[in-house]
Amino acid sequence: VTAQAGQSITLGIRPEAFDVLASSNPTLQLTVTVDRLEQLGSEQWAYFNFAGQTMHAKLDSDLTLQAGQPITLSVAPEHIHCFDSQSQSRLS
């Protein structure tokens, strides 16, 4: 990612990019508390707050989760997208 010194960036992560399995790179893990769950048949969406933003992860419905439960999510680096916060343009 090419960004200028002092440039404000926004990170974008798609819901399906989250995984509850441990990543080989611990810097790409975040522990969050599930705020609410939405059951959608073979999948469930876990909603949580991270850095003041409401986010959600698309997870397998076989996982037993409850609101209020902490979970550790991981994201592969290639699934993290960076954008200029002012122009909303994707950074490369």
PELIN-V613741 format. One record per run of one state. SS is the DSSP state (H for helix, E for strand, - for the rest). FROM is the first residue (numbers start at 1). TO is the last residue. If there is no record, write none. Layout:
BEGIN
SS:FROM:TO ; SS:FROM:TO
END
This chain:
BEGIN
-:1:8 ; E:9:13 ; -:14:14 ; H:15:17 ; E:18:19 ; -:20:25 ; H:26:28 ; E:29:40 ; -:41:42 ; E:43:50 ; -:51:52 ; E:53:60 ; -:61:69 ; E:70:75 ; -:76:76 ; H:77:79 ; E:80:84 ; -:85:89 ; E:90:90 ; -:91:92
END
